[in-house]
Amino acid sequence: LDHTFGGFYFGQVILLTGRRGEGKSTFMGQLILEAIDQGYTTLAYSGELTASHFKNWIDFQAAGADSVQNYGTDYVPLYRIKPEAHIKITAWYANKAYIYDNESVYDDELESITDTIESAVVRYGINMVCIDNLMTAMDIDTKDDLYQAQSQFVRKLKTIAVRYNIVVLLVAHPRKEYSGNLTNDSVAGSSDITNRVDSVLIYSRNTTEEGVSTSQLTLTKNRINGKLIINDPITLVYSESSKRITPTDEPEQKHYGWEEVQTEPQPLLELPF
């Protein structure tokens, strides 16, 4: 992807789409970690997960298989992050990762998500904003025209991306009735959505007859240099224990910067009896 795409450019709005439940939100989390590891500050909005659940998922991806324990059985595996790794991970991204808490209501006057994003970009120096997903992020009235609202929302995101020179990643679902291979035209809603964004990534998952699950990533729009990845998609694999999505040809587990974090020894907790 880096070779073809050249990376994510500031001032871009990137659309990530894929069928529900196939892993596009998890892939978004992987991209957030890549940004943090390169020293960038990120803001994530999840309309489907609570802030704590979203953080927990990211923590597993940051930890990797080497820092995850199975405390269940081979038949019913249950995973948790090793405590010492969890402390380091939290310290590593303490000032680099922000989550939009969609459960908090502080007053009766709720500002729009784009207003909140813009305020956060200015206040915290955000470099990358990830929104999952388009429909839950839009605050529209039942009287509003849905397609027009979608177009205006994406246009606002583009304005923010250019004004503050940041990257915006927007997740959108495909149309429910779409059963074939996904394309730019598969995205649910107004066709103006894919026209306004700079790039389109499509994440999909396939399961073989043997039960092996692999994922594919295609690049179907690239306004930067025009190069696409369609006929020869990038093949990825998902780890159930660490929630990581990695290239199938990656020789070994990637190590993020949290492993270099020095933390103070944690005091032993005294029992209350």
N, C-alpha and C positions, 0 to 999 in steps of 0.2 A: 504493500500500500504506500509506504514512504517513497519507494522507487518510482512509482507511477504518479502518485498524488503530490509528492513533495512535502507532505505534512499538512497540518491545518494552518492556514494563513489567517493572521489577524484581519479583522474587518469582514470575515466570512460568516454566513449562516449555512450550516450543514444540516441536511435532513437525513435522519436515520429511520428507515421503515422496515417492517417485517411482521409476520403474522403473530397474533397474540400467543404468548406462552412459549415462543421459540427461542427467546434469549436476547432480544435486542436491548432490554433494560440492563441486563447483566453485561452486555458488551459496552453499553454506555458507561457503566461503572468501571470497566477496565480502562476506558479512555480517560476517565477522571484520574485514575491512579497514574497513568502515563504522564499526564500534565503535571500533577503534583511532584512526581519524581524528577521532572525537568525544571522544577523551581517555580511553577506557575500556581496562582491562587484560583480556586474553583468555587463555583456556586451551583448547587444541584437542587432542582425542584422535582419531586415525585408526587404525582396526583394519585398514585395507587398504593404507595407504601407510607407508613408513618416515618417520622424522622429517625426514630430509634431503630426501626427495622431496616431502613435504608443504610444507616451507618453500620449496622451489624453485617450486612451483605458486603459492603465495601471492605470492612475489616478482614473478612475471610479471604477476599481476593488479594488484599495486601499481604496477608500472612503467608499464603502459599501452602502447598501440601506438607512441606517439612515442618511447619509450625502449627499444624492442626492435628488434634488427637481424636481418635474414635473411641468413645466411651460406651458405645452400644455393642452390638454383635455383628457378625458377618451377614446375618440375615436382615437385621434392622440396625443399620449403622446410624450413629448419632455423633455429630462432630462438634468440637469446641476448640477455640484458639488457646494455645498454651499461654498461661497468665503473663509470663515475662515478655512474650512477644506482643501481647495485647497492650501492655503498658507502653512499650516502645512505639507501636503503631500510632497510638493516640497522641503521644508527644511529637511524633514525626510530622503529622499533618495538622497540628493544633491551630496554627495560624494560616493554613493553606487550603482548608476545606470548610465550606459553609453549606448548610442545608436549610432550605426554605421550609419552615415549620408550618404545614398547612392545617394544623390542629389548633393553633393559638389564635385567639381573638382578644385583642387588647382594648378595642373601643368599637363604637357603633359605625364609625366611618372607615370602611375597608378600602384601601387603595388597591389598584389593579396590580396584577403580578408584574407587568412590565414596569410600572412605577417603582415597585419594590426592588426589582432587578437593577434598575438604573440607580437607585439610591445606594444599593449594596456595592455596585461597581465603583462608585465614587468613594464611598466610605472605607471599603476594605481593599481596594485595589484589585478587584476581580479581573482575571485574564480570560477565563473560560466559563461560560454559563451553559448548563445542560438542563433541558426541560423535557420531562417525561410525564405527560405527553400533550400534544396539541389540544385535544378536546377538553381535558380536565383543566388545562391552564387558562383557557379563555373564560372570562366572566361575561356571559351574554344574557340578555333578556329574551324571553320566549317570543317577543315581538320582533327581535332583530333578525336580519337576513343572515343565516349561518355562513353561507359562502362569502358574503361581503365581510363578515366579522373575521373569518379565517384569514382572508387576504389582508385586512388591516392589521391583524395581530402579527403576521409574518413580516409585513412592511415595517412595523414598529420595531421588531427584533433586528431587522436589517439596519435601521437607523441607529439603534443602540450599538450594534457591532461596529459600524463605521465611525460613529461619533467618538467612541471610547477605545477604538482599535482593539477589540476583543474578538474571541471566537464564540459563536453561539451554536450549540448542537441541539436540534429539535427532533424529538421522537414523534412519529405519526403512524397510526395504524393504517393498513390497507383496507379497501372496501371489503365488507363481509362476504359479498357474493363472489369475490375474485378467487378463482380456484387454480388458475394456471401459474406460470412463472411470473413473479412480480416484476413490474417495470415502473417507470416514472408515472405512468397513467394509472397505476394500481392504487395510489395513495387516496385515501378517503377524503372527500370534500372537494373544494374548489380546485380546478386545474391550475389556478393562479398560484397555488402553493409552491409547486415545483418550479414554476417560472420565476418566482421571486428569490428562491434560495440559490446559493452558488454551487452547491454540490449535493448529490444524492447518493447515500450508501444504503444497500439492501442486505439485510442479514436474514438468513434462512437456515433451517436445520433439516437434515435428512437422517433417517434411521434405516440401516441395512437389514436384510432378512436375518442376519446373525444377532441383531439387537445393538449393534455398534452405532453410536450417535455421533455424527460429524456435522459441522456447520460450514456455511459458505458465505463469503462476503463479496459483493460486487459493487463497483463504482459506475453508476449509470449516468451521472452528470458531473462535469468538471469544468467550471467556468475559468479556472486558473490557466490550465495549459491544454485543455481539450482531450487529454488522454483518458481512456476508460478501461475498466476491468469488467468484461461481460462474459465472453466466451470461455475464459480460463479463470474462474473465480478463485479467490484465496480460500484454502481449506483450513478450518479451525477445529479445535477439539475442546470440549467442556469437561472440567473436573468437578465431580459431585462433591468431593470433600472440601476443596478450596474455593469453589464457584468461579474459578479462573477460566478465561477463554484464551487459548494460546494457539499459535500456528502449529500445524502438525509436524513441520520440519524443524521446529525449535529444538536444539539438541538437549537442553537442560532447563530446569526451572529458573525463571528470572528472579533476581534478588533486588528488592527495592531498597531505597535509602534508609528506611527505618532500622535496618539491621545494624547501621553504624551509630545509631542514637545511644548516647550514654545516659542512663537513668540512675537515680539514687536507689539504693536497696530499700525495699518496702518493709516497714516495721511489722513485727508479728502482732496480730490482733489478739487482744485479751478477751477471753470469754466472759460474759456478764454473770458468771456464777462460779 
